[in-house]
Amino acid sequence: MKLIKVLSIIACTVSLLVGSAIAGDKDKDKTCCEKASAAGKECTHKCCVAAHKDGKSCEKCNPDKQDLKLKKEKKKAAAKTE
């Protein structure tokens, strides 16, 4: 009976640790532009600033053009408030 209790406690502890580790990895997947946007700021990387001036996406930091998607979402939100 003690063995079952010990095993269930270990299983619960492991599941809590794994769940928190998975939740912590979501921030690592964000690009520099996404992190800056979440903070309500613009990205300050030189490559991103230069690309944004030209209306383009920084291919180095945003391979899937996530920064352009963020700008489109901001424009839609601004249009709704007007």
Summary of the structure (lengths in Angstrom):
residues: 82
radius of gyration: 20.8
end to end distance: 65.9
largest distance: 68.7
contacts: 180
relative contact order: 0.09
helix: 70%
strand: 0%
